[in-house]
Structure formats: structure tokens, C-alpha cells
């Protein structure tokens, strides 16, 4: 992995996952036209509905697990609660999108309170279908441990965006 890799620069590699070599192309799109690129910023109002996640793999017999997590809870300067799980979809067939998979943890829209949070999408190749368990909680989630416990290995694709609370005039 090159030092100019945005996943290294953005500390996704290190904070969330170990170094890996992407082998699958994944695209994440909000509101049918807002593509997620590493490090780009979205406001919470534009990510309220779950995105379309497409897996570009030539083999429909291969299944994937998608995880969306926030490693900056409660705030990026002191993320002592570490990862908050926002979404898990399993059994996504290659060449399709997440709607063809099984949603085992429903999508929860980003609601960062303090600072700029990273929201990370990770794609893992499953050894076989229906082999991934459901985590017991969204809080203090650990992608590494979850991947290890479910025999997922390292991710095959990842992308992240930044998000912070929208400033609004508050009435008292």
C-alpha cells in the first residue's frame, strides 16, 4: 500500500483495519448521484437514507459482507468509545448491490455531535453464504474483531467520507 493511499492518510488503516490490498471495486452512492470518495465531506442531511453500494466482482457465486462504521465516537480528538456500527449487510452476491444481500443490522444515519467524523464502508469476501453472525450491539463495535470472529479476513475494498454536524440557528 502506497503512502499516498487516502485510507492510510485518513487513518482508516490503523484505526479501523490493518493494511490490505484492495481486490474488488466497490462504489457507494447517496441519493442516486452523490458518489463517496475517500475523505470527501457530506452533511448529515444528505446521508439520511442508506446509500446504494455496488460490488463490481465478476463472480455471482462469491458473497460479500458490507460494514459501515464510525471510529470517531464520541469525538475524533478522544474516540474512547471507538467504533459505532451503522450498518451491516451480508450475503451480497458479486456483480450486484447491497439490496441483494441480507441486512443484519439496519442502516443508521450519521449523527456526529463533536468534530468531524469518518464513516467507513468496508467490504469483506465471505468464505461461504450465511456464515456471518449478527453483532450484539452497535456501540463499541470493533471491525477487526468482528471480521476475525466471522472468518472474513482482511477487507477487499474500503471507502470513507467525513461528516460533521450541520450548524443551525437554535431557538431557546
C-alpha positions as a Markdown table, in Angstrom:
| # | Residue | x | y | z |
|---|---|---|---|---|
| 1 | Unk | 0.0 | 0.0 | 0.0 |
| 2 | Unk | 1.4 | 3.3 | -1.0 |
| 3 | Unk | 1.9 | 6.1 | 1.5 |
| 4 | Unk | -0.3 | 8.4 | -0.7 |
| 5 | Unk | -3.2 | 6.0 | -0.1 |
| 6 | Unk | -6.1 | 8.0 | 1.3 |
| 7 | Unk | -7.1 | 5.2 | 3.6 |
| 8 | Unk | -3.7 | 5.5 | 5.3 |
| 9 | Unk | -3.6 | 9.3 | 5.2 |
| 10 | Unk | -7.2 | 9.3 | 6.7 |
| 11 | Unk | -6.0 | 6.7 | 9.4 |
| 12 | Unk | -8.7 | 4.2 | 8.4 |
| 13 | Unk | -5.9 | 1.8 | 8.0 |
| 14 | Unk | -4.6 | 1.7 | 11.6 |
| 15 | Unk | -7.7 | 2.9 | 13.4 |
| 16 | Unk | -10.2 | 0.5 | 11.9 |
| 17 | Unk | -8.4 | -2.1 | 9.8 |
| 18 | Unk | -5.0 | -3.5 | 9.1 |
| 19 | Unk | -3.2 | -2.8 | 5.8 |
| 20 | Unk | -4.8 | -4.7 | 2.9 |
| 21 | Unk | -4.7 | -4.7 | -0.9 |
| 22 | Unk | -8.0 | -3.8 | -2.5 |
| 23 | Unk | -9.0 | -6.5 | -4.9 |
| 24 | Unk | -12.6 | -5.6 | -5.7 |
| 25 | Unk | -14.2 | -2.3 | -6.9 |
| 26 | Unk | -17.0 | -1.0 | -4.7 |
| 27 | Unk | -19.0 | 2.1 | -5.3 |
| 28 | Unk | -21.1 | 3.9 | -2.7 |
| 29 | Unk | -23.7 | 6.4 | -3.8 |
| 30 | Unk | -26.1 | 8.5 | -1.8 |
| 31 | Unk | -29.3 | 10.0 | -3.3 |
| 32 | Unk | -28.5 | 8.3 | -6.7 |
| 33 | Unk | -25.9 | 10.9 | -7.6 |
| 34 | Unk | -23.5 | 11.6 | -4.7 |
| 35 | Unk | -20.6 | 9.2 | -5.0 |
| 36 | Unk | -18.5 | 8.6 | -1.9 |
| 37 | Unk | -14.8 | 9.3 | -2.4 |
| 38 | Unk | -12.2 | 8.9 | 0.3 |
| 39 | Unk | -12.1 | 12.0 | 2.6 |
| 40 | Unk | -14.9 | 13.9 | 0.9 |
| 41 | Unk | -17.4 | 15.6 | 3.2 |
| 42 | Unk | -21.1 | 15.0 | 3.4 |
| 43 | Unk | -23.6 | 16.8 | 5.6 |
| 44 | Unk | -25.9 | 14.5 | 7.8 |
| 45 | Unk | -28.9 | 15.8 | 5.8 |
| 46 | Unk | -27.5 | 14.2 | 2.6 |
| 47 | Unk | -26.8 | 10.8 | 4.1 |
| 48 | Unk | -30.2 | 10.1 | 5.9 |
| 49 | Unk | -31.2 | 7.3 | 3.6 |
| 50 | Unk | -29.0 | 4.2 | 3.1 |
| 51 | Unk | -26.7 | 4.5 | 0.1 |
| 52 | Unk | -26.6 | 2.2 | -3.0 |
| 53 | Unk | -23.5 | 0.1 | -2.6 |
| 54 | Unk | -22.4 | -1.8 | -5.8 |
| 55 | Unk | -20.0 | -4.6 | -5.8 |
| 56 | Unk | -18.1 | -4.9 | -9.1 |
| 57 | Unk | -16.9 | -8.5 | -9.0 |
| 58 | Unk | -17.2 | -10.9 | -11.9 |
| 59 | Unk | -18.4 | -13.9 | -9.9 |
| 60 | Unk | -22.0 | -14.1 | -8.8 |
| 61 | Unk | -21.1 | -17.2 | -6.7 |
| 62 | Unk | -19.0 | -15.1 | -4.4 |
| 63 | Unk | -20.7 | -13.4 | -1.4 |
| 64 | Unk | -19.6 | -10.3 | 0.4 |
| 65 | Unk | -20.3 | -8.6 | 3.8 |
| 66 | Unk | -20.6 | -4.8 | 4.0 |
| 67 | Unk | -19.9 | -2.9 | 7.2 |
| 68 | Unk | -20.4 | 0.8 | 7.8 |
| 69 | Unk | -18.8 | 2.1 | 11.0 |
| 70 | Unk | -17.8 | 5.4 | 12.7 |
| 71 | Unk | -14.4 | 5.1 | 14.5 |
| 72 | Unk | -14.6 | 8.6 | 16.0 |
| 73 | Unk | -17.1 | 8.2 | 18.8 |
| 74 | Unk | -17.9 | 10.4 | 20.7 |
| 75 | Unk | -15.4 | 12.8 | 19.0 |
| 76 | Unk | -12.3 | 12.5 | 16.8 |
| 77 | Unk | -9.9 | 14.1 | 19.4 |
| 78 | Unk | -10.8 | 11.4 | 22.0 |
| 79 | Unk | -12.6 | 8.5 | 20.4 |
| 80 | Unk | -12.7 | 6.4 | 23.6 |
| 81 | Unk | -16.0 | 4.7 | 22.6 |
| 82 | Unk | -14.2 | 3.8 | 19.4 |
| 83 | Unk | -16.4 | 2.4 | 16.6 |
| 84 | Unk | -20.2 | 2.8 | 16.4 |
| 85 | Unk | -21.7 | 0.4 | 14.0 |
| 86 | Unk | -24.1 | 2.0 | 11.4 |
| 87 | Unk | -24.9 | -0.9 | 9.0 |
| 88 | Unk | -24.1 | -4.5 | 8.1 |
| 89 | Unk | -25.3 | -6.3 | 5.0 |
| 90 | Unk | -24.2 | -9.9 | 4.4 |
| 91 | Unk | -24.5 | -12.4 | 1.6 |
| 92 | Unk | -24.2 | -9.8 | -1.2 |
| 93 | Unk | -23.6 | -11.6 | -4.5 |
| 94 | Unk | -20.7 | -10.3 | -6.6 |
| 95 | Unk | -21.8 | -8.1 | -9.6 |
| 96 | Unk | -24.8 | -6.8 | -7.6 |
| 97 | Unk | -25.5 | -4.3 | -5.0 |
| 98 | Unk | -26.3 | -4.4 | -1.2 |
| 99 | Unk | -30.1 | -4.6 | -1.9 |
| 100 | Unk | -29.5 | -8.2 | -2.9 |
| 101 | Unk | -27.9 | -9.0 | 0.4 |
| 102 | Unk | -29.3 | -9.7 | 3.8 |
| 103 | Unk | -29.4 | -6.6 | 6.1 |
| 104 | Unk | -28.5 | -8.0 | 9.6 |
| 105 | Unk | -28.0 | -4.5 | 11.2 |
| 106 | Unk | -30.3 | -1.8 | 9.8 |
| 107 | Unk | -28.9 | 1.5 | 8.4 |
| 108 | Unk | -28.5 | 4.2 | 11.0 |
| 109 | Unk | -27.9 | 7.7 | 9.6 |
| 110 | Unk | -24.7 | 9.5 | 10.7 |
| 111 | Unk | -25.3 | 12.0 | 13.5 |
| 112 | Unk | -21.9 | 13.3 | 14.7 |
| 113 | Unk | -22.1 | 15.6 | 17.7 |
| 114 | Unk | -18.5 | 16.7 | 18.2 |
| 115 | Unk | -16.0 | 17.4 | 15.4 |
| 116 | Unk | -15.5 | 15.7 | 12.0 |
| 117 | Unk | -16.2 | 12.0 | 12.0 |
| 118 | Unk | -15.1 | 9.4 | 9.5 |
| 119 | Unk | -17.7 | 7.0 | 8.2 |
| 120 | Unk | -16.1 | 3.9 | 6.8 |
| 121 | Unk | -17.6 | 1.4 | 4.4 |
| 122 | Unk | -15.7 | -1.9 | 4.3 |
| 123 | Unk | -16.3 | -4.9 | 2.0 |
| 124 | Unk | -15.2 | -8.4 | 3.0 |
| 125 | Unk | -15.3 | -11.5 | 0.9 |
| 126 | Unk | -17.2 | -14.3 | 2.7 |
| 127 | Unk | -15.9 | -17.9 | 2.8 |
| 128 | Unk | -19.4 | -19.1 | 2.2 |
| 129 | Unk | -23.0 | -17.9 | 2.2 |
| 130 | Unk | -24.9 | -17.4 | 5.5 |
| 131 | Unk | -21.7 | -17.6 | 7.6 |
| 132 | Unk | -21.7 | -14.2 | 9.3 |
| 133 | Unk | -23.3 | -13.7 | 12.7 |
| 134 | Unk | -25.1 | -10.6 | 14.0 |
| 135 | Unk | -23.3 | -8.5 | 16.5 |
| 136 | Unk | -24.9 | -8.0 | 19.9 |
| 137 | Unk | -24.6 | -4.2 | 19.9 |
| 138 | Unk | -23.8 | -1.2 | 17.8 |
| 139 | Unk | -21.7 | 0.5 | 20.5 |
| 140 | Unk | -18.0 | -0.2 | 21.0 |
| 141 | Unk | -18.0 | -2.3 | 17.8 |
| 142 | Unk | -14.7 | -3.5 | 16.5 |
| 143 | Unk | -14.4 | -4.2 | 12.8 |
| 144 | Unk | -11.2 | -6.2 | 13.3 |
| 145 | Unk | -12.7 | -8.5 | 16.0 |
| 146 | Unk | -15.9 | -8.9 | 14.0 |
| 147 | Unk | -14.0 | -9.9 | 10.9 |
| 148 | Unk | -11.9 | -12.3 | 12.9 |
| 149 | Unk | -14.8 | -13.9 | 14.6 |
| 150 | Unk | -16.7 | -14.4 | 11.3 |
| 151 | Unk | -13.6 | -15.7 | 9.4 |
| 152 | Unk | -13.7 | -12.7 | 7.0 |
| 153 | Unk | -10.0 | -11.9 | 6.8 |
| 154 | Unk | -8.9 | -8.5 | 5.5 |
| 155 | Unk | -11.3 | -6.3 | 3.5 |
| 156 | Unk | -11.3 | -6.4 | -0.3 |
| 157 | Unk | -12.5 | -2.8 | -0.6 |
| 158 | Unk | -13.0 | 0.2 | 1.6 |
| 159 | Unk | -14.0 | 3.9 | 1.2 |
| 160 | Unk | -14.8 | 6.6 | 3.7 |
| 161 | Unk | -16.3 | 10.0 | 4.0 |
| 162 | Unk | -16.2 | 12.8 | 6.6 |
| 163 | Unk | -19.2 | 14.2 | 8.2 |
| 164 | Unk | -19.9 | 16.8 | 10.9 |
| 165 | Unk | -22.9 | 18.3 | 12.5 |
| 166 | Unk | -24.7 | 20.9 | 10.4 |
| 167 | Unk | -24.7 | 24.3 | 12.0 |
| 168 | Unk | -28.2 | 25.6 | 12.6 |
| 169 | Unk | -29.7 | 28.5 | 14.4 |
| 170 | Unk | -31.0 | 27.1 | 17.6 |
| 171 | Unk | -34.0 | 28.6 | 19.4 |
| 172 | Unk | -34.2 | 28.5 | 23.2 |
